[in-house]
Amino acid sequence: MKKKSTLTYCIATTMLVLSVVGGKAALASTLDIIKDRGMVRCAVHTGLAGMSLPDSQGKWSGLFVDYCRALAAATLGDANKVEFVPVTSKQRFTVLQSGEVDVLSRTTTVTLSRDSSLGLNFTGVMFYDGQSFLVRKELGISSAKELDGATICVKQGTTAELTLSEYFERNGMTYTPVVFEGTKEATTAFFSDRCDAYTTDASALTSIRLSDAPDPDDYVVLPERISKEPLGATVRSDDDQWFDINKWLLNNLLAAEELGVTAANIDKMKSSDNATIQRITGVKPGMGKALGLDEEWSYRAIKAVGNYGELYAKHIKPLGIERGANNPYRDGGLMYPLPIR
């Protein structure tokens, strides 16, 4: 597998656009390619409320979608200059490796094997989640340990497949997997009673229960979290500048919440005497230059979509999902911005 993924990555890097500088061919940076194109290409989920979902007019919304808009605002000065490319779990890494998209902003778990063998870099944790099970209430199941012998719907090419197998083996239980390529297929099968349970990240199951169940009250997401699922955006590992831009964009959205900087008050906050606020609003120079951007890149991103807390309140809270681990560290969560200096 490693040999194959390495070959795929090598092919991907050669497909990037070449520019000629001083008569010599040089590999163009991702940022240069995006500026020439005038658009950020962002791979997202095919449809998951709260994370990335198109409406009837094709307008996308969600936490991972607004991250892409913030990225476009930061790099191109316009949050609307994004092309959203919906991809399945099976397709997601290939479209990024091939150069078809600039960033994978989709519910994707950070793992050692993915980070080390695919030619990709995770830019940070955008959402802390955990795997669970969706079941019909009429089954009377209140714990995952009551699923011995169950038939379980699961998506192909996800960490959920491996975690499911390991959980049942660890607990001395058996199950029959019914594997599907995408969320739509797995969801349709589950609500057609082809499976006793459906397993994936708890946030996704909550979204599916509310948006796809014939009657949400007839279904329940079990309380156990059988894994840790830190979800984040991903870029190719051949461009440190693009990695840094993405890494510090997420960091600044977290820092803005910590410092009370919002989309509504960011203009007023420019007069703050706090050095970190001055940096993320572009008043104190240096941060933009370090990333190859102008000094107001972070200001534009926050102005366009708000801070991390605003994004959570807009997209995730309506699903009834408490912030929990996604709270700022000072409120008992795991979200901790790195120093901006």
C-alpha positions in Angstrom: 0.0 0.0 0.0 2.8 2.4 0.9 4.5 1.9 -2.5 1.3 2.5 -4.4 0.4 5.6 -2.4 3.9 7.0 -2.8 3.7 6.5 -6.6 0.3 8.2 -6.6 1.8 11.1 -4.7 4.8 11.4 -7.1 2.4 11.5 -10.1 0.3 14.2 -8.4 3.2 16.5 -7.8 4.3 16.3 -11.4 0.9 17.3 -12.5 1.1 20.7 -10.8 1.4 23.7 -13.0 5.0 24.6 -14.0 6.0 28.3 -14.3 9.1 29.7 -16.0 11.2 32.0 -14.0 14.5 33.4 -15.5 14.4 30.8 -18.2 14.2 27.9 -15.8 11.2 25.7 -15.1 10.1 25.9 -11.5 7.2 24.3 -9.7 4.5 26.9 -9.0 3.3 27.2 -5.5 -0.2 26.3 -4.6 -0.9 30.0 -3.7 0.4 31.1 -7.1 -1.8 28.6 -8.9 -4.9 29.7 -6.9 -4.2 33.4 -7.7 -3.8 32.6 -11.4 -7.0 30.6 -11.4 -8.9 33.1 -9.2 -10.5 30.4 -7.2 -9.8 28.0 -4.4 -10.9 24.4 -5.2 -12.1 22.8 -2.0 -13.2 19.1 -1.6 -16.1 18.7 0.8 -18.5 16.0 1.9 -21.2 15.0 -0.5 -23.8 16.2 1.9 -23.8 16.2 5.7 -25.8 18.8 7.7 -23.6 21.0 9.9 -20.4 20.0 8.1 -21.0 20.5 4.3 -24.4 20.4 2.7 -25.8 22.1 -0.5 -29.3 23.5 -0.4 -31.9 23.3 -3.2 -30.1 26.1 -5.1 -26.8 24.4 -4.8 -25.4 26.8 -2.1 -23.1 25.1 0.3 -23.1 25.5 4.1 -21.4 24.0 7.1 -18.4 24.2 9.3 -15.9 22.7 6.8 -17.5 24.8 4.0 -17.0 28.1 5.8 -13.4 27.2 6.5 -13.0 27.1 2.7 -14.7 30.5 2.4 -12.3 31.9 5.1 -9.4 30.5 3.1 -10.7 32.2 -0.1 -11.1 35.5 1.8 -7.6 35.2 3.2 -5.8 34.4 -0.1 -8.0 36.0 -2.8 -9.8 38.7 -0.9 -13.3 37.3 -1.6 -15.0 34.5 0.4 -17.1 33.6 -2.6 -14.2 32.6 -4.8 -14.5 28.9 -3.9 -15.4 25.9 -6.1 -16.8 23.2 -3.9 -16.0 19.7 -5.1 -18.2 17.0 -3.3 -16.3 13.8 -2.8 -17.0 10.4 -1.2 -14.8 8.9 1.5 -13.2 6.7 -1.2 -12.4 9.6 -3.5 -11.2 12.2 -1.1 -7.5 11.5 -0.9 -7.1 10.8 -4.7 -8.6 14.2 -5.7 -6.2 16.0 -3.4 -3.1 13.9 -4.4 -3.9 14.5 -8.1 -4.0 18.2 -7.8 -7.7 18.4 -8.7 -8.4 20.3 -5.5 -6.2 22.6 -3.3 -7.5 21.4 0.1 -9.6 18.6 1.5 -12.0 20.2 4.0 -14.1 17.3 4.9 -14.8 15.1 7.9 -11.5 13.3 7.8 -9.8 11.8 10.8 -6.1 12.5 11.5 -4.3 9.2 11.7 -0.6 8.2 11.6 -0.9 6.1 8.4 -2.7 8.9 6.6 -0.3 11.6 7.7 2.8 9.6 7.0 2.1 7.6 3.8 -0.2 9.5 1.5 1.9 12.6 0.8 -0.5 14.7 2.7 -0.4 17.0 5.8 -3.2 17.6 8.3 -3.4 21.3 9.1 -5.0 21.0 12.6 -8.1 19.7 14.3 -11.3 21.5 13.3 -13.7 19.2 15.2 -13.2 16.5 17.9 -15.6 13.6 17.4 -15.9 9.9 18.2 -17.5 6.9 16.5 -20.9 5.7 17.7 -23.9 3.8 16.4 -27.4 4.8 15.2 -30.1 2.3 16.0 -33.9 2.0 16.0 -35.5 2.7 19.4 -37.8 -0.3 19.0 -34.8 -2.6 19.3 -34.5 -1.6 22.9 -30.7 -1.3 22.7 -29.1 1.2 25.1 -25.4 0.2 24.7 -23.1 -0.7 21.9 -22.2 -3.9 23.8 -25.7 -5.1 23.1 -25.0 -5.3 19.4 -23.5 -8.8 19.4 -24.5 -10.6 16.2 -25.9 -7.4 14.6 -25.8 -6.4 11.0 -24.0 -3.0 10.7 -23.9 -0.5 7.9 -20.5 1.2 7.4 -18.8 3.3 4.8 -15.9 2.0 2.8 -12.5 3.6 3.1 -13.1 5.1 6.5 -11.5 4.7 9.9 -15.0 3.5 11.0 -14.4 0.2 9.2 -11.2 -0.6 11.2 -12.5 0.7 14.5 -15.7 -1.3 14.1 -13.7 -4.5 13.6 -11.4 -3.8 16.5 -14.2 -2.9 18.9 -16.1 -6.1 18.3 -13.0 -8.2 18.5 -11.9 -6.5 21.7 -15.3 -7.2 23.3 -15.6 -10.8 22.0 -18.6 -10.0 19.9 -19.5 -10.8 16.3 -21.2 -8.7 13.6 -22.0 -8.7 9.9 -20.7 -5.6 8.0 -22.7 -4.2 5.1 -20.2 -1.9 3.3 -21.1 1.1 1.1 -19.0 3.6 -0.8 -20.9 6.8 0.2 -23.0 8.3 3.0 -26.1 8.4 0.8 -26.0 4.7 0.0 -25.3 3.7 3.6 -28.1 6.0 4.9 -30.6 4.7 2.5 -29.8 1.1 3.3 -30.1 1.7 7.1 -33.4 3.4 6.9 -34.6 0.6 4.6 -33.9 -1.8 7.5 -31.0 -3.6 5.8 -28.9 -3.1 8.9 -29.6 -3.2 12.7 -27.2 -0.3 13.2 -25.3 2.3 11.3 -21.8 3.3 12.5 -19.7 6.4 11.8 -18.8 9.6 13.7 -21.4 10.6 16.3 -21.9 14.1 14.8 -22.6 12.6 11.4 -25.1 10.1 12.9 -26.8 13.0 14.7 -27.1 14.9 11.4 -28.4 11.8 9.5 -31.0 11.1 12.2 -32.3 14.6 12.1 -32.3 15.1 8.3 -32.9 11.6 6.8 -34.9 9.6 9.3 -38.6 9.1 8.5 -39.2 10.1 12.1 -36.1 11.2 14.1 -37.8 10.2 17.4 -37.8 6.6 16.3 -34.0 6.5 16.3 -31.2 7.1 18.8 -27.5 7.6 18.7 -26.0 5.3 21.4 -24.0 7.1 24.1 -20.7 5.3 23.8 -17.8 6.8 21.8 -15.7 3.8 20.7 -12.9 5.9 19.2 -11.3 9.3 19.1 -11.9 11.0 15.8 -10.0 14.3 15.4 -11.3 15.8 12.1 -9.4 18.3 10.1 -8.5 19.8 6.7 -5.7 18.3 4.6 -3.3 19.6 2.0 -0.5 18.0 0.0 2.9 17.8 1.7 4.8 19.3 -1.2 4.1 22.9 -0.3 5.1 24.2 3.1 3.8 27.7 2.4 0.3 26.4 1.7 0.4 24.1 4.7 1.4 27.1 6.9 -1.4 29.3 5.5 -4.0 26.6 6.3 -2.5 25.8 9.7 -2.5 29.4 10.8 -5.9 30.2 9.4 -7.5 27.7 11.6 -5.4 28.8 14.5 -6.5 32.4 14.1 -10.1 31.5 14.0 -9.5 29.8 17.4 -7.5 32.7 18.7 -10.2 35.2 17.6 -12.8 33.4 19.8 -10.4 33.4 22.7 -9.8 37.1 22.4 -13.5 38.0 21.7 -12.9 39.1 18.1 -16.0 38.5 16.0 -17.2 39.2 12.5 -19.3 42.0 13.8 -16.7 43.8 16.0 -13.4 43.1 14.2 -13.3 46.6 12.8 -13.7 48.1 16.2 -11.1 45.7 17.7 -8.5 47.1 15.4 -8.0 49.8 17.9 -7.2 47.3 20.7 -3.8 47.6 22.5 -3.6 43.8 22.7 -0.6 42.8 20.5 -2.1 39.5 19.4 -5.4 41.2 18.3 -3.3 43.7 16.4 -1.6 40.9 14.6 -4.7 39.0 13.6 -6.4 42.2 12.5 -3.4 43.3 10.4 -2.6 46.4 12.5 0.8 45.0 13.6 2.7 43.9 10.5 4.8 40.8 10.0 2.4 37.9 10.1 1.2 38.2 6.6 4.7 38.6 5.2 5.8 35.4 6.9 3.1 33.5 5.0 3.6 35.3 1.7 0.3 37.1 2.1 -0.7 40.7 2.8 -1.2 41.8 6.4 -5.0 41.8 6.4 -5.4 38.2 5.3 -6.6 37.1 8.8 -8.8 40.1 9.2 -10.6 39.3 5.9 -11.1 35.7 7.0 -12.7 36.5 10.3 -14.7 39.3 8.8 -16.1 36.9 6.3 -17.1 33.9 8.4 -16.6 34.8 12.1 -14.4 33.1 14.7 -14.5 29.4 15.5 -17.2 29.8 18.2 -19.4 31.7 15.7 -19.0 28.9 13.2 -19.9 26.2 15.8 -23.0 28.2 16.9 -24.1 28.6 13.3 -23.6 25.1 12.0 -23.2 22.5 14.8 -25.3 23.8 17.7 -28.6 23.6 15.8 -28.0 19.9 15.5 -28.2 19.7 19.3 -24.5 18.7 19.6 -22.9 20.3 22.7 -19.4 21.7 22.3 -17.8 19.4 24.8 -14.2 18.8 23.6 -14.7 21.5 21.0 -14.9 24.2 23.7 -11.9 26.5 24.3 -9.4 25.0 26.7 -10.4 27.6 29.4 -13.9 26.2 29.3 -12.8 22.6 29.7 -12.4 21.8 26.0 -9.4 20.9 23.8 -9.4 24.0 21.5 -6.1 25.8 22.2 -4.7 28.4 19.8 -0.9 28.5 19.3 1.0 31.7 20.1 0.8 34.3 17.3 4.0 36.2 17.4 
